[in-house]
Amino acid sequence: MDEAALQKAKNLLEISILANPNTSAALHMILAEVLDDLGKPDLQQNIRLLEKSVQLEPDWVNNHLRLAWSY
């Protein structure tokens, strides 16, 4: 994806998460990935997003791995 598409994805994901923060672990994990792809990762924001993803879906392996990498 190009930067414009990533920015649109970021905006949509943020709106979705704000509307219902407990809706989907995937939204939190994908937003963390999009922020990384944009080259604007905020480590604390990334950790918060991935911690929420783990909280919502504790059985997923990928969100645990990404969170461990962020720590």
PyMOL Python script that loads the backbone (N, CA, C, O; Angstrom):
from pymol import cmd

cmd.read_pdbstr("""\
ATOM      1  N   MET A   1       0.839  -1.178   0.000  1.00  0.00           N
ATOM      2  CA  MET A   1       0.000   0.000   0.000  1.00  0.00           C
ATOM      3  C   MET A   1       0.881   1.237   0.000  1.00  0.00           C
ATOM      4  O   MET A   1       1.968   1.243   0.578  1.00  0.00           O
ATOM      5  N   ASP A   2       0.402   2.273  -0.649  1.00  0.00           N
ATOM      6  CA  ASP A   2       1.135   3.532  -0.626  1.00  0.00           C
ATOM      7  C   ASP A   2       0.760   4.318   0.629  1.00  0.00           C
ATOM      8  O   ASP A   2      -0.133   3.917   1.375  1.00  0.00           O
ATOM      9  N   GLU A   3       1.435   5.421   0.854  1.00  0.00           N
ATOM     10  CA  GLU A   3       1.232   6.193   2.080  1.00  0.00           C
ATOM     11  C   GLU A   3      -0.196   6.710   2.214  1.00  0.00           C
ATOM     12  O   GLU A   3      -0.745   6.724   3.316  1.00  0.00           O
ATOM     13  N   ALA A   4      -0.804   7.134   1.111  1.00  0.00           N
ATOM     14  CA  ALA A   4      -2.181   7.643   1.163  1.00  0.00           C
ATOM     15  C   ALA A   4      -3.147   6.538   1.600  1.00  0.00           C
ATOM     16  O   ALA A   4      -4.048   6.773   2.405  1.00  0.00           O
ATOM     17  N   ALA A   5      -2.954   5.355   1.070  1.00  0.00           N
ATOM     18  CA  ALA A   5      -3.819   4.225   1.442  1.00  0.00           C
ATOM     19  C   ALA A   5      -3.603   3.840   2.901  1.00  0.00           C
ATOM     20  O   ALA A   5      -4.561   3.544   3.615  1.00  0.00           O
ATOM     21  N   LEU A   6      -2.357   3.841   3.342  1.00  0.00           N
ATOM     22  CA  LEU A   6      -2.068   3.537   4.741  1.00  0.00           C
ATOM     23  C   LEU A   6      -2.700   4.567   5.668  1.00  0.00           C
ATOM     24  O   LEU A   6      -3.220   4.219   6.728  1.00  0.00           O
ATOM     25  N   GLN A   7      -2.654   5.822   5.273  1.00  0.00           N
ATOM     26  CA  GLN A   7      -3.258   6.880   6.095  1.00  0.00           C
ATOM     27  C   GLN A   7      -4.772   6.696   6.192  1.00  0.00           C
ATOM     28  O   GLN A   7      -5.357   6.872   7.260  1.00  0.00           O
ATOM     29  N   LYS A   8      -5.400   6.342   5.074  1.00  0.00           N
ATOM     30  CA  LYS A   8      -6.847   6.070   5.092  1.00  0.00           C
ATOM     31  C   LYS A   8      -7.157   4.888   5.997  1.00  0.00           C
ATOM     32  O   LYS A   8      -8.116   4.922   6.768  1.00  0.00           O
ATOM     33  N   ALA A   9      -6.337   3.836   5.900  1.00  0.00           N
ATOM     34  CA  ALA A   9      -6.532   2.659   6.752  1.00  0.00           C
ATOM     35  C   ALA A   9      -6.384   3.045   8.224  1.00  0.00           C
ATOM     36  O   ALA A   9      -7.182   2.627   9.063  1.00  0.00           O
ATOM     37  N   LYS A  10      -5.364   3.843   8.533  1.00  0.00           N
ATOM     38  CA  LYS A  10      -5.147   4.301   9.908  1.00  0.00           C
ATOM     39  C   LYS A  10      -6.371   5.041  10.433  1.00  0.00           C
ATOM     40  O   LYS A  10      -6.839   4.773  11.539  1.00  0.00           O
ATOM     41  N   ASN A  11      -6.881   5.963   9.645  1.00  0.00           N
ATOM     42  CA  ASN A  11      -8.042   6.749  10.068  1.00  0.00           C
ATOM     43  C   ASN A  11      -9.251   5.862  10.317  1.00  0.00           C
ATOM     44  O   ASN A  11      -9.938   6.021  11.326  1.00  0.00           O
ATOM     45  N   LEU A  12      -9.517   4.931   9.410  1.00  0.00           N
ATOM     46  CA  LEU A  12     -10.665   4.035   9.571  1.00  0.00           C
ATOM     47  C   LEU A  12     -10.518   3.137  10.794  1.00  0.00           C
ATOM     48  O   LEU A  12     -11.480   2.923  11.531  1.00  0.00           O
ATOM     49  N   LEU A  13      -9.320   2.616  11.008  1.00  0.00           N
ATOM     50  CA  LEU A  13      -9.081   1.763  12.175  1.00  0.00           C
ATOM     51  C   LEU A  13      -9.253   2.546  13.467  1.00  0.00           C
ATOM     52  O   LEU A  13      -9.858   2.051  14.417  1.00  0.00           O
ATOM     53  N   GLU A  14      -8.726   3.763  13.509  1.00  0.00           N
ATOM     54  CA  GLU A  14      -8.864   4.585  14.720  1.00  0.00           C
ATOM     55  C   GLU A  14     -10.331   4.900  15.002  1.00  0.00           C
ATOM     56  O   GLU A  14     -10.760   4.857  16.155  1.00  0.00           O
ATOM     57  N   ILE A  15     -11.089   5.211  13.983  1.00  0.00           N
ATOM     58  CA  ILE A  15     -12.520   5.487  14.162  1.00  0.00           C
ATOM     59  C   ILE A  15     -13.236   4.249  14.692  1.00  0.00           C
ATOM     60  O   ILE A  15     -14.065   4.343  15.597  1.00  0.00           O
ATOM     61  N   SER A  16     -12.914   3.098  14.127  1.00  0.00           N
ATOM     62  CA  SER A  16     -13.549   1.851  14.560  1.00  0.00           C
ATOM     63  C   SER A  16     -13.222   1.532  16.009  1.00  0.00           C
ATOM     64  O   SER A  16     -14.091   1.116  16.774  1.00  0.00           O
ATOM     65  N   ILE A  17     -11.966   1.728  16.379  1.00  0.00           N
ATOM     66  CA  ILE A  17     -11.555   1.443  17.761  1.00  0.00           C
ATOM     67  C   ILE A  17     -12.193   2.427  18.727  1.00  0.00           C
ATOM     68  O   ILE A  17     -12.624   2.036  19.812  1.00  0.00           O
ATOM     69  N   LEU A  18     -12.259   3.696  18.349  1.00  0.00           N
ATOM     70  CA  LEU A  18     -12.897   4.690  19.218  1.00  0.00           C
ATOM     71  C   LEU A  18     -14.379   4.391  19.412  1.00  0.00           C
ATOM     72  O   LEU A  18     -14.920   4.597  20.498  1.00  0.00           O
ATOM     73  N   ALA A  19     -15.030   3.911  18.369  1.00  0.00           N
ATOM     74  CA  ALA A  19     -16.462   3.611  18.451  1.00  0.00           C
ATOM     75  C   ALA A  19     -16.733   2.463  19.413  1.00  0.00           C
ATOM     76  O   ALA A  19     -17.748   2.457  20.109  1.00  0.00           O
ATOM     77  N   ASN A  20     -15.836   1.501  19.452  1.00  0.00           N
ATOM     78  CA  ASN A  20     -16.014   0.370  20.356  1.00  0.00           C
ATOM     79  C   ASN A  20     -14.652  -0.257  20.631  1.00  0.00           C
ATOM     80  O   ASN A  20     -14.217  -1.140  19.892  1.00  0.00           O
ATOM     81  N   PRO A  21     -13.973   0.192  21.689  1.00  0.00           N
ATOM     82  CA  PRO A  21     -12.613  -0.262  21.965  1.00  0.00           C
ATOM     83  C   PRO A  21     -12.477  -1.756  22.256  1.00  0.00           C
ATOM     84  O   PRO A  21     -11.375  -2.301  22.189  1.00  0.00           O
ATOM     85  N   ASN A  22     -13.575  -2.414  22.575  1.00  0.00           N
ATOM     86  CA  ASN A  22     -13.512  -3.836  22.905  1.00  0.00           C
ATOM     87  C   ASN A  22     -14.035  -4.719  21.777  1.00  0.00           C
ATOM     88  O   ASN A  22     -14.330  -5.895  21.990  1.00  0.00           O
ATOM     89  N   THR A  23     -14.148  -4.152  20.579  1.00  0.00           N
ATOM     90  CA  THR A  23     -14.790  -4.875  19.491  1.00  0.00           C
ATOM     91  C   THR A  23     -13.929  -5.952  18.860  1.00  0.00           C
ATOM     92  O   THR A  23     -14.436  -7.026  18.533  1.00  0.00           O
ATOM     93  N   SER A  24     -12.644  -5.696  18.679  1.00  0.00           N
ATOM     94  CA  SER A  24     -11.849  -6.634  17.902  1.00  0.00           C
ATOM     95  C   SER A  24     -10.373  -6.530  18.223  1.00  0.00           C
ATOM     96  O   SER A  24      -9.780  -5.453  18.164  1.00  0.00           O
ATOM     97  N   ALA A  25      -9.795  -7.659  18.562  1.00  0.00           N
ATOM     98  CA  ALA A  25      -8.353  -7.714  18.782  1.00  0.00           C
ATOM     99  C   ALA A  25      -7.613  -7.437  17.488  1.00  0.00           C
ATOM    100  O   ALA A  25      -6.537  -6.839  17.495  1.00  0.00           O
ATOM    101  N   ALA A  26      -8.191  -7.873  16.377  1.00  0.00           N
ATOM    102  CA  ALA A  26      -7.542  -7.690  15.080  1.00  0.00           C
ATOM    103  C   ALA A  26      -7.390  -6.211  14.735  1.00  0.00           C
ATOM    104  O   ALA A  26      -6.358  -5.809  14.199  1.00  0.00           O
ATOM    105  N   LEU A  27      -8.398  -5.400  15.033  1.00  0.00           N
ATOM    106  CA  LEU A  27      -8.299  -3.967  14.739  1.00  0.00           C
ATOM    107  C   LEU A  27      -7.098  -3.345  15.438  1.00  0.00           C
ATOM    108  O   LEU A  27      -6.375  -2.546  14.842  1.00  0.00           O
ATOM    109  N   HIS A  28      -6.887  -3.704  16.688  1.00  0.00           N
ATOM    110  CA  HIS A  28      -5.774  -3.149  17.453  1.00  0.00           C
ATOM    111  C   HIS A  28      -4.436  -3.596  16.864  1.00  0.00           C
ATOM    112  O   HIS A  28      -3.510  -2.797  16.732  1.00  0.00           O
ATOM    113  N   MET A  29      -4.344  -4.866  16.515  1.00  0.00           N
ATOM    114  CA  MET A  29      -3.096  -5.387  15.972  1.00  0.00           C
ATOM    115  C   MET A  29      -2.810  -4.801  14.586  1.00  0.00           C
ATOM    116  O   MET A  29      -1.666  -4.463  14.281  1.00  0.00           O
ATOM    117  N   ILE A  30      -3.833  -4.682  13.758  1.00  0.00           N
ATOM    118  CA  ILE A  30      -3.636  -4.128  12.420  1.00  0.00           C
ATOM    119  C   ILE A  30      -3.256  -2.653  12.487  1.00  0.00           C
ATOM    120  O   ILE A  30      -2.417  -2.199  11.709  1.00  0.00           O
ATOM    121  N   LEU A  31      -3.857  -1.901  13.400  1.00  0.00           N
ATOM    122  CA  LEU A  31      -3.490  -0.495  13.544  1.00  0.00           C
ATOM    123  C   LEU A  31      -2.014  -0.372  13.926  1.00  0.00           C
ATOM    124  O   LEU A  31      -1.313   0.496  13.405  1.00  0.00           O
ATOM    125  N   ALA A  32      -1.542  -1.219  14.819  1.00  0.00           N
ATOM    126  CA  ALA A  32      -0.124  -1.200  15.186  1.00  0.00           C
ATOM    127  C   ALA A  32       0.745  -1.459  13.952  1.00  0.00           C
ATOM    128  O   ALA A  32       1.778  -0.813  13.774  1.00  0.00           O
ATOM    129  N   GLU A  33       0.332  -2.398  13.106  1.00  0.00           N
ATOM    130  CA  GLU A  33       1.079  -2.696  11.883  1.00  0.00           C
ATOM    131  C   GLU A  33       1.064  -1.515  10.913  1.00  0.00           C
ATOM    132  O   GLU A  33       2.090  -1.179  10.321  1.00  0.00           O
ATOM    133  N   VAL A  34      -0.101  -0.888  10.752  1.00  0.00           N
ATOM    134  CA  VAL A  34      -0.221   0.251   9.842  1.00  0.00           C
ATOM    135  C   VAL A  34       0.671   1.402  10.312  1.00  0.00           C
ATOM    136  O   VAL A  34       1.338   2.043   9.500  1.00  0.00           O
ATOM    137  N   LEU A  35       0.682   1.660  11.608  1.00  0.00           N
ATOM    138  CA  LEU A  35       1.530   2.721  12.134  1.00  0.00           C
ATOM    139  C   LEU A  35       3.005   2.426  11.864  1.00  0.00           C
ATOM    140  O   LEU A  35       3.777   3.325  11.531  1.00  0.00           O
ATOM    141  N   ASP A  36       3.387   1.151  12.012  1.00  0.00           N
ATOM    142  CA  ASP A  36       4.761   0.760  11.680  1.00  0.00           C
ATOM    143  C   ASP A  36       5.043   1.006  10.202  1.00  0.00           C
ATOM    144  O   ASP A  36       6.090   1.543   9.841  1.00  0.00           O
ATOM    145  N   ASP A  37       4.101   0.610   9.351  1.00  0.00           N
ATOM    146  CA  ASP A  37       4.282   0.771   7.907  1.00  0.00           C
ATOM    147  C   ASP A  37       4.365   2.242   7.496  1.00  0.00           C
ATOM    148  O   ASP A  37       5.046   2.588   6.530  1.00  0.00           O
ATOM    149  N   LEU A  38       3.673   3.091   8.230  1.00  0.00           N
ATOM    150  CA  LEU A  38       3.730   4.528   7.954  1.00  0.00           C
ATOM    151  C   LEU A  38       5.058   5.139   8.403  1.00  0.00           C
ATOM    152  O   LEU A  38       5.385   6.271   8.049  1.00  0.00           O
ATOM    153  N   GLY A  39       5.805   4.379   9.178  1.00  0.00           N
ATOM    154  CA  GLY A  39       7.071   4.892   9.678  1.00  0.00           C
ATOM    155  C   GLY A  39       6.907   5.879  10.808  1.00  0.00           C
ATOM    156  O   GLY A  39       7.801   6.674  11.094  1.00  0.00           O
ATOM    157  N   LYS A  40       5.737   5.817  11.456  1.00  0.00           N
ATOM    158  CA  LYS A  40       5.447   6.727  12.565  1.00  0.00           C
ATOM    159  C   LYS A  40       5.089   5.961  13.836  1.00  0.00           C
ATOM    160  O   LYS A  40       4.146   6.320  14.541  1.00  0.00           O
ATOM    161  N   PRO A  41       5.851   4.900  14.123  1.00  0.00           N
ATOM    162  CA  PRO A  41       5.466   4.135  15.310  1.00  0.00           C
ATOM    163  C   PRO A  41       5.794   4.887  16.593  1.00  0.00           C
ATOM    164  O   PRO A  41       6.890   5.424  16.752  1.00  0.00           O
ATOM    165  N   ASP A  42       4.857   4.916  17.474  1.00  0.00           N
ATOM    166  CA  ASP A  42       5.057   5.410  18.827  1.00  0.00           C
ATOM    167  C   ASP A  42       5.083   4.157  19.677  1.00  0.00           C
ATOM    168  O   ASP A  42       4.069   3.471  19.806  1.00  0.00           O
ATOM    169  N   LEU A  43       6.233   3.852  20.258  1.00  0.00           N
ATOM    170  CA  LEU A  43       6.394   2.579  20.954  1.00  0.00           C
ATOM    171  C   LEU A  43       5.342   2.370  22.035  1.00  0.00           C
ATOM    172  O   LEU A  43       4.806   1.270  22.165  1.00  0.00           O
ATOM    173  N   GLN A  44       5.042   3.393  22.802  1.00  0.00           N
ATOM    174  CA  GLN A  44       4.038   3.233  23.868  1.00  0.00           C
ATOM    175  C   GLN A  44       2.654   2.982  23.286  1.00  0.00           C
ATOM    176  O   GLN A  44       1.898   2.171  23.821  1.00  0.00           O
ATOM    177  N   GLN A  45       2.314   3.665  22.201  1.00  0.00           N
ATOM    178  CA  GLN A  45       1.024   3.425  21.548  1.00  0.00           C
ATOM    179  C   GLN A  45       0.980   2.013  20.984  1.00  0.00           C
ATOM    180  O   GLN A  45      -0.034   1.323  21.102  1.00  0.00           O
ATOM    181  N   ASN A  46       2.070   1.586  20.376  1.00  0.00           N
ATOM    182  CA  ASN A  46       2.154   0.244  19.821  1.00  0.00           C
ATOM    183  C   ASN A  46       1.935  -0.795  20.921  1.00  0.00           C
ATOM    184  O   ASN A  46       1.182  -1.750  20.734  1.00  0.00           O
ATOM    185  N   ILE A  47       2.583  -0.612  22.048  1.00  0.00           N
ATOM    186  CA  ILE A  47       2.449  -1.548  23.176  1.00  0.00           C
ATOM    187  C   ILE A  47       1.003  -1.545  23.683  1.00  0.00           C
ATOM    188  O   ILE A  47       0.442  -2.608  23.946  1.00  0.00           O
ATOM    189  N   ARG A  48       0.403  -0.373  23.821  1.00  0.00           N
ATOM    190  CA  ARG A  48      -0.998  -0.312  24.294  1.00  0.00           C
ATOM    191  C   ARG A  48      -1.933  -1.051  23.338  1.00  0.00           C
ATOM    192  O   ARG A  48      -2.803  -1.806  23.772  1.00  0.00           O
ATOM    193  N   LEU A  49      -1.749  -0.831  22.039  1.00  0.00           N
ATOM    194  CA  LEU A  49      -2.597  -1.504  21.045  1.00  0.00           C
ATOM    195  C   LEU A  49      -2.434  -3.022  21.123  1.00  0.00           C
ATOM    196  O   LEU A  49      -3.418  -3.760  21.090  1.00  0.00           O
ATOM    197  N   LEU A  50      -1.199  -3.476  21.225  1.00  0.00           N
ATOM    198  CA  LEU A  50      -0.957  -4.915  21.255  1.00  0.00           C
ATOM    199  C   LEU A  50      -1.381  -5.537  22.587  1.00  0.00           C
ATOM    200  O   LEU A  50      -1.847  -6.676  22.614  1.00  0.00           O
ATOM    201  N   GLU A  51      -1.225  -4.805  23.687  1.00  0.00           N
ATOM    202  CA  GLU A  51      -1.720  -5.315  24.975  1.00  0.00           C
ATOM    203  C   GLU A  51      -3.237  -5.486  24.930  1.00  0.00           C
ATOM    204  O   GLU A  51      -3.770  -6.462  25.457  1.00  0.00           O
ATOM    205  N   LYS A  52      -3.925  -4.546  24.306  1.00  0.00           N
ATOM    206  CA  LYS A  52      -5.376  -4.652  24.171  1.00  0.00           C
ATOM    207  C   LYS A  52      -5.732  -5.846  23.286  1.00  0.00           C
ATOM    208  O   LYS A  52      -6.682  -6.573  23.578  1.00  0.00           O
ATOM    209  N   SER A  53      -4.987  -6.047  22.225  1.00  0.00           N
ATOM    210  CA  SER A  53      -5.224  -7.187  21.351  1.00  0.00           C
ATOM    211  C   SER A  53      -5.071  -8.502  22.123  1.00  0.00           C
ATOM    212  O   SER A  53      -5.889  -9.411  21.986  1.00  0.00           O
ATOM    213  N   VAL A  54      -4.021  -8.590  22.928  1.00  0.00           N
ATOM    214  CA  VAL A  54      -3.804  -9.795  23.744  1.00  0.00           C
ATOM    215  C   VAL A  54      -4.930  -9.966  24.762  1.00  0.00           C
ATOM    216  O   VAL A  54      -5.389 -11.083  25.002  1.00  0.00           O
ATOM    217  N   GLN A  55      -5.368  -8.867  25.354  1.00  0.00           N
ATOM    218  CA  GLN A  55      -6.465  -8.937  26.331  1.00  0.00           C
ATOM    219  C   GLN A  55      -7.739  -9.475  25.677  1.00  0.00           C
ATOM    220  O   GLN A  55      -8.442 -10.305  26.254  1.00  0.00           O
ATOM    221  N   LEU A  56      -8.025  -8.996  24.475  1.00  0.00           N
ATOM    222  CA  LEU A  56      -9.260  -9.397  23.793  1.00  0.00           C
ATOM    223  C   LEU A  56      -9.194 -10.811  23.207  1.00  0.00           C
ATOM    224  O   LEU A  56     -10.205 -11.510  23.147  1.00  0.00           O
ATOM    225  N   GLU A  57      -8.006 -11.224  22.780  1.00  0.00           N
ATOM    226  CA  GLU A  57      -7.834 -12.557  22.185  1.00  0.00           C
ATOM    227  C   GLU A  57      -6.569 -13.203  22.747  1.00  0.00           C
ATOM    228  O   GLU A  57      -5.543 -13.263  22.068  1.00  0.00           O
ATOM    229  N   PRO A  58      -6.644 -13.687  23.994  1.00  0.00           N
ATOM    230  CA  PRO A  58      -5.446 -14.223  24.652  1.00  0.00           C
ATOM    231  C   PRO A  58      -4.907 -15.519  24.031  1.00  0.00           C
ATOM    232  O   PRO A  58      -3.784 -15.923  24.336  1.00  0.00           O
ATOM    233  N   ASP A  59      -5.676 -16.160  23.183  1.00  0.00           N
ATOM    234  CA  ASP A  59      -5.215 -17.417  22.584  1.00  0.00           C
ATOM    235  C   ASP A  59      -4.463 -17.234  21.275  1.00  0.00           C
ATOM    236  O   ASP A  59      -3.901 -18.194  20.748  1.00  0.00           O
ATOM    237  N   TRP A  60      -4.442 -16.018  20.744  1.00  0.00           N
ATOM    238  CA  TRP A  60      -3.716 -15.766  19.499  1.00  0.00           C
ATOM    239  C   TRP A  60      -2.221 -15.750  19.768  1.00  0.00           C
ATOM    240  O   TRP A  60      -1.764 -15.157  20.746  1.00  0.00           O
ATOM    241  N   VAL A  61      -1.480 -16.388  18.917  1.00  0.00           N
ATOM    242  CA  VAL A  61      -0.025 -16.410  19.069  1.00  0.00           C
ATOM    243  C   VAL A  61       0.602 -15.153  18.479  1.00  0.00           C
ATOM    244  O   VAL A  61       1.516 -14.582  19.074  1.00  0.00           O
ATOM    245  N   ASN A  62       0.126 -14.719  17.323  1.00  0.00           N
ATOM    246  CA  ASN A  62       0.752 -13.606  16.628  1.00  0.00           C
ATOM    247  C   ASN A  62       0.728 -12.310  17.433  1.00  0.00           C
ATOM    248  O   ASN A  62       1.708 -11.565  17.433  1.00  0.00           O
ATOM    249  N   ASN A  63      -0.386 -12.035  18.122  1.00  0.00           N
ATOM    250  CA  ASN A  63      -0.415 -10.789  18.896  1.00  0.00           C
ATOM    251  C   ASN A  63       0.567 -10.855  20.079  1.00  0.00           C
ATOM    252  O   ASN A  63       1.152  -9.841  20.460  1.00  0.00           O
ATOM    253  N   HIS A  64       0.743 -12.043  20.651  1.00  0.00           N
ATOM    254  CA  HIS A  64       1.725 -12.208  21.733  1.00  0.00           C
ATOM    255  C   HIS A  64       3.148 -11.988  21.205  1.00  0.00           C
ATOM    256  O   HIS A  64       3.964 -11.333  21.853  1.00  0.00           O
ATOM    257  N   LEU A  65       3.430 -12.539  20.032  1.00  0.00           N
ATOM    258  CA  LEU A  65       4.762 -12.378  19.446  1.00  0.00           C
ATOM    259  C   LEU A  65       5.059 -10.912  19.134  1.00  0.00           C
ATOM    260  O   LEU A  65       6.146 -10.416  19.428  1.00  0.00           O
ATOM    261  N   ARG A  66       4.088 -10.226  18.539  1.00  0.00           N
ATOM    262  CA  ARG A  66       4.290  -8.808  18.211  1.00  0.00           C
ATOM    263  C   ARG A  66       4.475  -7.975  19.484  1.00  0.00           C
ATOM    264  O   ARG A  66       5.294  -7.057  19.524  1.00  0.00           O
ATOM    265  N   LEU A  67       3.695  -8.313  20.531  1.00  0.00           N
ATOM    266  CA  LEU A  67       3.837  -7.586  21.790  1.00  0.00           C
ATOM    267  C   LEU A  67       5.205  -7.846  22.412  1.00  0.00           C
ATOM    268  O   LEU A  67       5.853  -6.913  22.888  1.00  0.00           O
ATOM    269  N   ALA A  68       5.643  -9.078  22.415  1.00  0.00           N
ATOM    270  CA  ALA A  68       6.970  -9.411  22.953  1.00  0.00           C
ATOM    271  C   ALA A  68       8.059  -8.657  22.209  1.00  0.00           C
ATOM    272  O   ALA A  68       9.004  -8.155  22.817  1.00  0.00           O
ATOM    273  N   TRP A  69       7.924  -8.581  20.883  1.00  0.00           N
ATOM    274  CA  TRP A  69       8.898  -7.849  20.077  1.00  0.00           C
ATOM    275  C   TRP A  69       8.886  -6.353  20.442  1.00  0.00           C
ATOM    276  O   TRP A  69       9.937  -5.714  20.488  1.00  0.00           O
ATOM    277  N   SER A  70       7.712  -5.813  20.697  1.00  0.00           N
ATOM    278  CA  SER A  70       7.607  -4.397  21.064  1.00  0.00           C
ATOM    279  C   SER A  70       8.220  -4.106  22.425  1.00  0.00           C
ATOM    280  O   SER A  70       8.825  -3.056  22.641  1.00  0.00           O
ATOM    281  N   TYR A  71       8.051  -5.064  23.347  1.00  0.00           N
ATOM    282  CA  TYR A  71       8.661  -4.873  24.676  1.00  0.00           C
ATOM    283  C   TYR A  71      10.174  -4.835  24.538  1.00  0.00           C
ATOM    284  O   TYR A  71      10.881  -4.682  25.534  1.00  0.00           O
TER     285      TYR A  71
END
""", "prot")
cmd.dss("prot")
cmd.show_as("cartoon", "prot")
cmd.util.cbc("prot")
cmd.orient("prot")
